[in-house]
Each structure stands twice: as C-alpha cells, then as structure tokens.
C-alpha cells in the first residue's frame, strides 16, 4: 500500500507538468501591426496581418517594402499633417504584387474587411476621405514651374524632404504595383490640397503598374506629375474629382483602362496639362484603348495648358463635352491659343475615339472667369471633330465596355459590388 507522501508527490509532479505545458503552448497569433514614420531597412508585410498606417509611413531611399498577395493595409483617420498615407520616396521601392485571387488592398481603418476577404460590407462608393492614399515618387523628368526639374508633391507638407520628386532618369524603377485596390481615400491636408488615390511624381518607365483599382477617393483617382511610367489596366471608380489627371509634361501612357463615375459628384474623365516650363517641354502623353463611362450621361474631358500627346482609340459612354482649352474672354470672342494651338500644329492628337452620342467639341475659357465659361468650338474645329469621334457600336460581340470590365472581374471592389 502506497504511503500518503507518495500521493502528495504525484500531485505536485502533475501540477508542475501542467505549468510546463501551459508555458510551452503557442501564443495567440498577432493579427494586426501598427506602422508609422520612416522605414529604414527592407521589410515584408504579410497576408496574415492587417497593417494599420498612422500618419505618413515612408519608404526611404534605398529601401524596399515588399507586400505579399492578399495583404490588407488600413489607413487610420487624421487630417492635415496627420493624414495617413504610404509614401515611397525617391530611390525607394514598393514591391506590391498581388494576384486576381489575392489582391493587395489599401483601405480605411473604418472598413470592416477582415483577413482573407476581398471586401468589407459597411462602406460604399460615397465613403470618401477616410484616410490619405498611396504616393510614389521617382527620379524621372518633370516640368515644374519656374524652370524647375524637381518638385514637392501635393499632399505632403512643403517642408518634408521625402516629398521631393523628379530628376533625369526616365527609366527609373520604383517597383511593382499589380493587383492592388486603393479605397476610400483622399483626405485633405489643407485647403484645396487633398491626397489622390494613387499619386505618381516623376515615376519612371522601369516601374510596373498593372491591374490597379482606385475607388471612392475624394480627390483624383490617379494623378501623374511628369514621369514616363506606363499605367496598364487601371480602374478608377466614383472618384470625386478627376479620374486621370496628367500634369508637368507626363510622357507615359494610360492604356487598357477604365473609368466609371457619376458626374453629379465627380469632375472630369481626363484633365490634362502640358509642360510648365521650357527646360523640359518635349514629353508627349498617350491615353489609348480605354473605356470611360459617366452614369449621369454628362461626362467631360479637359485638355488645357499646352497639353500635348495623343488621345486615341478610346470609348466614351455618356460624354457630353470634350474641351480643348483656349484663352478666351467671357463672350468667347478672343482668338484661339493654348492647347488648341497644339491641336492645330499636330502635337496634340485626338483621333479614332468613339462615343455613344453625337458630340460637339467645346473650349473652356482660361482667363480667370469664375466659373469658367464653356464655349462651343468654331465650326472648322467642330467639323474636324467628326473625324476624331464616331458613334460606338456597343451591341457587337466585342463590346469594348464589356471587354474592359472583364479585366477587373471578381478582384475589384467595383466588380464585387456590381458598380460598373
């Protein structure tokens, strides 16, 4: 028969084993991580966490941030200089290569999307300015004011060195953005100074941007300040300013892309400016093989301020006005100059586009009138318009609108919520 001390020993040993087992159990997984300030060495963000941006998160010169497919990044609230945004400084790289099955998603902290999901349920296309956006800065050529070949990007405080962009390397490589969706951004950092969904400053042709969605942004969907990058398969939906905005002699390309918006809350399909100085003034943009749809049937484009390049082989649904800006007084009587001059001399080409309605070209007065006066173009220019716009046939098997939608099916917020 065992003595009582043996029973006590067994009980003590069992208790000790219980403590050892409990101490060696795996801790609960960490499902979120806060990010703020500068990233000073290479790092990788993984799909098993939600990353929360507090203020500006800056990928420094010489540093690479890699984001795995399926990763969700949420920007916290905060306006002014405290607005949340991911900024890739000149010389930094963002390697954000998602897939159609596992897109990388930037959204607001207010979005109830969870790990493994492609969309939340509580925010819609009217939910804008919930955080900032994504800003990529490079070393390609820009044509800034006063002869400058570099600038300070909008949406970043003027004294922040990491906001500089531009240089001499048109082949500069800022990384890869592929199957990335950017949602519910555009918060203001000051009067008239909001952050675009995707801002590209001096981004070079070595950068890959392919399959990217911007949805529900208060400011522009995608804005390019100079640079040479090709933007392929971009979808901008329900932005509240311009969809594609081109400035400072951007000489890259938008192609195979799509815009869906309502003009009752948005501005232009396209807003295009040319060079701002004579130091660099020979860059030519291209917008081709894109589909633009205004669900209010009052869409417009504005080519202005020495715009030069090509708008070709696009389809415009619901387009009401295509403006080529000129210097006019408020009675539309002054001689034509500005972007119209580039149209006449051939450095601005508008050709082989289709629209779903008969269209007159318009000019927009650019003399400080508030609001600007839209003036119907003189008969000679309007006659020329018949050669650059023809009626679209949206009933054939190669309906360009349907073809464009297929590139964004199932992985974008716009497709998931049937908002085409």
ZADO-913757 format. One record per atom (N, C-alpha, C): x, y, z. Coordinates in steps of 0.05 Angstrom, whole numbers, plus 5000, padded with zeros to 4 digits. Example, Ala and Ser with C-alpha at 12.3 -4.5 7.8 and 13.67 -1.06 7.14 Angstrom:
2
526448865156 524649105156 526449345156 525749555142 527349795143 525850015157 
***
This chain:
420
501749765000 500050005000 501850255000 501150444982 502750694980 502250875004 504451005012 504251185035 503151455025 501951605043 500851865035 502852055022 505452035029 507452215017 507752164987 507251914979 507451854950 505151994935 502851994947 500552134934 501152434932 502352554952 503052834951 505052894929 506952714926 509052744906 507852734878 505952554874 504652524848 503152774841 501652884861 500053124857 501853364849 504153384864 506053604858 507253584830 507953344822 509153304795 507153364774 504653284778 502553344758 502153644755 502153784778 501854074776 504154204761 506654114767 508954224753 508754174723 507953924715 507653864687 505554044674 503454104688 501354284678 502454564672 504154654691 505354924687 507254924663 508854704660 510654694638 509154684611 507054524610 505454514585 504254784579 503054914599 501855174594 503855384585 506355364594 508355554587 509355504558 509155264548 510255204522 508155214500 505555274507 503555304486 504055544469 503455524443 503855754425 502155984433 503256234433 501656464440 499656524417 497556674423 495556744403 496956904381 496256854356 497656994333 496957294334 498957454326 498557744324 497257794297 494857914296 493457954271 493458234261 494758414275 495058694265 497658804274 498559014260 501059144266 500959434258 501559614277 501559904271 504159984257 503860164238 506160274224 506060574224 508360704229 508460994228 511361074223 511761304210 514461414207 516061274185 518661304186 520461204165 520960904167 521160784144 522160504141 524960534131 526860444148 529760494142 531260254132 529960024132 531159784121 529059614109 529859434091 527959264076 526159114095 523559104089 521758934105 519458834087 518158634098 515958504083 513458504101 511158584088 508558574102 507158324091 506058164110 504957904103 501857904106 500657704092 497757694090 496357594115 497857504135 496657404159 496257634180 496857884172 496458114189 494958334174 493658504189 492658754178 494558974188 495659124169 497559344176 496059604177 496459754199 494960004204 496860234203 496360414183 498060644179 497160874197 499060984213 498561214229 500261444219 499061644207 500561864194 502061764170 504261894163 505761824139 507661584145 507461384129 509361154130 511161184105 513761214109 515561304087 517561084082 517660994056 519660804047 522060974038 524160964053 526461144047 528061064023 529661244014 531661203992 533260953998 533460763979 535060523982 533660293996 531160344004 529660134020 527460024002 526959754005 524759623991 522759524011 520259594006 517959484021 516559284003 516459034012 515058823997 512458764011 510258753996 507658684007 506658433994 506058224010 505257973999 502357983988 501757803968 498957783958 497057743981 494757873979 492557833999 492858004023 494958174025 495358334049 493358574049 492358634073 490558864077 491959074093 491859324083 493059554097 490859754101 490559844126 488460044133 489760304143 488860524131 489760784140 488060894162 489360984184 487861094206 486961374199 484861464213 483861734209 485861944219 485562184210 487362404217 487662594194 487062844197 487163034175 489663214178 489863404159 492163584159 494763424157 496763514171 499363384170 499363104182 497163034196 496962774208 495562574190 494862644166 493462464148 495262214143 493961984142 495461734138 495861684108 498261604101 498861534073 501461364072 501661204051 504161064046 505661224025 508161304031 509761474013 512361324007 512761273981 515261153972 517061383962 519061453977 520861673969 522561603946 523761813933 525661773911 527861573920 528261373903 530261173909 529260933925 526760963936 525560733950 523960563930 523260323939 521660143921 519360023937 517059993923 514759853933 514359613915 514659373926 514159123911 511459013922 509259103910 506559023918 505358873895 505858613894 504958453871 502858253881 500358323880 498158143887 497457973863 495157833866 494157663845 491157713843 489857613822 486957643820 485457503842 486557283852 485357133874 486057263901 488357393902 489257513927 490357793923 488557983917 489458253913 490458383939 492158573936 493058743959 491158973961 490159023986 488059223990 488959434010 488859694000 489259924018 486460044023 485760084048 483160184054 483160344080 480860414090 480660574114 480460394139 481360494161 481060354187 478160304193 476360464181 473460434186 472260204170 473760094151 472759874134 472759614151 470559464151 470459224167 471558974152 472959014130 474258794116 476158644135 476258384133 477958224151 479958064134 481857944147 483957784134 482657564118 483557534093 482457334075 480157424058 479157664063 476857774048 477757964026 476158004005 476658203984 475158453988 473158454005 471558694010 470158674037 469858914049 468158934073 465258984064 463559044084 460659084078 459559354087 461159514101 459959744114 460560014100 462360014079 462960264065 462160234036 461160454024 460460443996 461860663980 460960703956 462360893938 462161183947 460461243966 460161513976 462061564000 463361364010 465061384033 467861454024 468461714023 470961824014 472461964037 475062024032 476662184051 476762064079 476961794080 477161664106 480061624114 481961664095 484861664100 486161794077 488761774073 490161914051 490261754026 492461614020 492761473995 495661363992 496361293968 498961183962 500461383944 502861453952 504461653937 507161523930 507761523904 510261413894 511861633880 514361673888 516061883878 518561773866 519261883842 521561773828 523461983817 525361903801 527462073790 527162133761 524862083749 524462143721 523962443717 524062533692 523862823685 521062933692 521063173701 518563323706 518963613696 516763743689 516964023681 515364193700 516664273722 515364423743 515564723737 514264883752 514265173748 517065293752 517465533740 519965683743 522465543733 522065363714 524365223703 525364993720 523864923741 524764713759 524464443747 526364263752 526263983743 525763793765 525163893789 524063733811 521963893825 520263753840 518163893854 517663773881 515763893896 514763793921 511963693917 511463433922 508963313915 506663423932 504363463919 502063553934 501163323953 499863403975 499063213995 501163164016 503563284013 505763254033 506563544042 506963584067 507763854077 510163954061 510164214055 512264334038 515064314049 515364274075 518064264086 519063974090 517563784080 518263504083 520063414060 522563344066 524563274045 523663024030 522262844043 521462594030 519362644008 518262894007 516262953986 517463043960 520163053957 521363143932 521062923911 520763013885 520662823863 521862953838 522562783818 523662883793 526662853792 527762853767 530562823763 531162793733 533062623727 533962593699 533762303689 532962113705 532961833698 530161743690 529561763664 526861683655 526261383657 528361223660 528060933664 527960853693 527661043711 527760993740 525660773747 526360613767 524660393776 523860423805 521260473809 520260503837 518860243846 518960033830 517959773839 515659673823 513859523836 511559393822 509059443838 506959523824 504259543835 502459373817 501559143827 500058963810 497858833826 495458833816 493058733830 492958863858 492659123857 492559293882 490059463880 488459463902 486059623903 486359823926 485860083919 486160303938 483460443942 482460433966 479560503971 479260723992 477160893988 476061074008 478061284019 479861374001 481861564010 481361854001 483462014001 483362283991 482962494012 483762444037 483262634058 484962894053 483963114062 485263374058 487363424078 489663534069 491663634088 491663934090 489964064075 489764354075 487764444054 487064694053 485164794034 485964744006 484264583991 484864523963 487264333960 488064193980 490464023979 489763753990 488463593974 487763323982 489763123970 489662873981 491462663972 489862503951 491162453928 489962283907 489961993916 488261833902 488361543908 491161433903 492161473879 494961403873 496261643860 498261753873 499861983864 502461883854 503261963829 505761883817 507362133809 509562183823 511162413818 513862333806 514362403781 516962333769 517462033768 515461873765 515761583765 516661483737 518761323737 520061243712 518960993699 519760953674 518760733658 519660453668 521560443686 522360183698 520360083718 518460253726 516460173745 514160033731 513059823744 510759673734 508259743749 506259843734 503659893746 501559753728 500359543737 498659373721 496559253739 494059293732 491759203748 491759343775 490759593774 490459743798 487659873798 486359883821 483760003824 483860223845 482660453838 482260673857 479260713858 478160693882 475260723885 474560903908 472561083904 471461253925 473661433937 475061583921 477061773930 475962053928 476562223948 475462503947 476862663925 479462633921 480862783901 481162603876 483162653860 483462503835 483962203840 483162043820 483761753822 486761713820 487861773796 490761753791 491762013780 493762133793 494962383782 497962333778 498862413754 501662393746 502962663743 505062713758 506562953756 509162883741 509262943716 511562863700 511862563700 514262473693 514862183693 514162053666 514861793665 514761643640 513461373643 512261313666 511261053671 508860983654 508560723647 506160623634 504260513655 501760603654 499660513672 497760343656 497760083662 496159883646 493959773664 491559733653 489359613667 488859753694 488360013692 487560173715 484560213715 483260183738 480460243741 480060453762 478860683754 478160893773 475160903774 474060883798 471060873801 470261063823 468361233817 466961403837 468861583852 470861693838 472461903850 470862153850 471562353866 470062603867 471562843856 473762783841 474962993825 475562863798 477962883787 478462773761 479362483763 478762333742 479562043742 482562023736 483362103712 486262103705 487062403702 488962483718 489862763717 492862753710 493562903689 496362903678 497463183680 499763213692 501063473696 504063463689 505263693686 508163733685 509563563664 508263543641 509463423618 509863113621 507862983634 507862693635 508162583607 510062403603 510462283577 510161983577 508661883597 508061603598 505361543585 504161313592 501761213578 499761103598 497161173593 494961023605 493760853583 493460593588 492360413567 490760193579 488860083563 487259853571 485859903599 485060143603 484060223629 481060303628 479960363651 477060413653 476460613674 474460783669 473460973688 470360943690 469360933714 466460923719 465861133740 464161323734 463561523754 460761653749 459961823767 457561983764 458462283764 457862423743 458762703741 457362883761 455262783773 453862953793 455662983818 457562803822 459462833844 462362843836 462962763811 465662763801 466162993782 468663023773 469363243755 469763133726 472263103718 472863023690 473862733688 473262613665 474562363657 477662413656 478362613641 481162683637 481562973642 483663043657 484663323659 487563313653 488363443631 491063413620 492363683617 494563723630 496263963626 498863873614 500164063601 502764013588 505064113606 507264183593 509664273608 509064543622 510464593644 510264843658 512665023654 514764913640 517065083634 518264993608 520265153599 521665093573 524164913578 524864863602 527164693608 526664403598 524264313603 523464043594 520664073583 520464073556 517864133544 517163953520 518563733517 518163563493 516863293500 515863253524 514563003531 511762983520 510962753511 508362703499 506962473514 504562533524 502962323537 501462153517 500461923525 498661753509 496461643527 493961673518 491661543530 490361383508 490461113510 489460943489 488060693499 486160603483 484660353488 483360343516 482260573524 480860593549 477860623545 476360563566 473460603566 472660783589 471160993582 470361193602 467261193602 466161163626 463261153628 462261343650 460461533642 459161703662 456261613664 455561513688 452861403692 450761623693 451561883694 449662103693 449462223665 451062103646 451062203618 451662493615 453562593631 454362873629 457362893632 458862693623 461762683626 463162883610 465662943618 467263143604 470163083606 471663193588 474663183588 475663463584 477963523595 479063793592 482063773586 482763843562 485563853553 486364143553 488264223570 488764503574 491764553578 492464803582 495164893589 497364743573 497264783547 499364673529 499464373529 497164243532 497063953531 498163853505 499863643506 501063533481 501363233484 500463093464 500562793464 498262693448 497262453455 495162313439 492962203457 490462243448 488162113459 486961953436 487261693437 486561533413 485361263420 483561173403 482360903405 481060853432 479761063442 478261033467 475261033462 473760933481 470760943480 469761113504 468061313497 466961483517 463861443518 462861333540 460061303544 458961523562 456961663552 455761883568 457462133567 459062173546 460762413543 459062643532 459162863546 457663103537 459563313525 461863363538 463563573529 466463473528 467763533506 470663483504 471963753499 473263853520 474264133520 477264143513 477864313494 480664373488 481064663496 482364713518 482364983530 483865183512 482765423513 483965643498 483765893515 485166103507 484966353520 482666513508 480466523522 478166673512 477166863534 475867073525 474567233545 471767123549 470267243567 467667123575 465567123553 465967273531 464067253509 464967063487 467166913493 468166703474 469066823448 470067073448 470667213423 473567243417 475367183436 478167243431 479467023414 481667083402 483066883385 483966643401 484166413387 484766163400 487766123404 488466023427 491265963433 491365713451 493565673465 493865473485 493665193473 492165003486 492064723477 491064703448 489264883441 488264883414 490564923394 492465093400 494765133383 496264863378 496564713400 497864453397 496264263380 493564283382 491864123365 492364193335 492464443330 492864543302 495664463292 497764483308 500464423298 501164133299 499263963310 499663673309 501063553333 501863713353 503063593377 500963493396 498363563392 496163453407 494363313387 494163043389 492562883371 490262763385 487862793374 485462663385 484162513361 484362253362 483562103338 482461823344 480761733327 479761453327 478361383353 477161573366 475561513390 472661473383 471261353401 468361303397 466761403421 464361503415 462561583436 459761483429 458061473449 455361353445 453361573437 454261813431 452362023423 453862223405 452262373390 453562583374 454762783393 456962903385 458563063403 459563313390 459463533404 460763783396 463163823414 465363913402 467663993419 467164273431 468264303454 467964553468 470764653476 470964913479 473265033492 472365133519 474365183536 473765283563 475365533567 474065743574 475565993578 477565963600 479866083596 482066053615 483266323622 481466513627 482266783633 481666873661 481066683678 480466753706 477566793712 475866753692 472966773696 472166563717 470366633735 469466453755 466466463757 465066243749 466265993738 467266033709 469065863700 469865883672 467565853653 467765973630 465665963610 466265753590 464365563585 464665363564 463665493538 465365483518 464665603492 464665393470 462565373455 462565183433 464765253413 466065053403 468365093386 467465203359 469165363346 468465463319 467865233300 466365293279 465365093261 467564923249 469865043242 472064893230 473164683248 473364743274 474264543293 472164333298 469664423299 467564233303 467364033280 467764123256 467863953233 470063743235 472363833244 474563653248 473863443269 472163513288 471463323309 470063083298 468763103276 467362873265 469262653257 471762733252 473762533245 475162403270 474862533293 476162413316 474262273335 471662313331 469662163346 467662043326 467161783330 465061653315 463161513334 460861443325 458961303342 459961023350 459860963376 460660703385 458460503380 459160263372 457260043370 457559863394 455859903414 456159743438 454459493438 453559413414 451859173413 453258933401 455758973392 457158753379 458558573400 459558353391 460758163409 463358263422 464458463410 466958573420 466458843434 464158863447 463459103462 465759183480 467059413474 469459483489 468959523519 466459603526 465859643554 465859383569 464759173557 464658913570 467458793571 468958833549 471758733549 473358863571 473059123575 474559263596 473759163623 471159113628 470259023654 471558753661 472058583641 473058313646 475758323660 477358533655 480058553667 479858593697 477558693706 477258763734 475258593749 474358373736 472358203748 473358053772 471758053793 472057883817 474157973837 476058133829 478058213848 477758503857 476358673842 476058953849 473458993866 473559213882 471159293897 468859343878 469459483856 467459553836 466059313825 467559103819 466258853809 464758703830 465958673853 464658523875 461958643882 461758913881 459259053889 457559123864 458359023841 456759063817 456259353811 458359513811 458159803808 459159903781 459459723762 460359813735 458059973722 
***
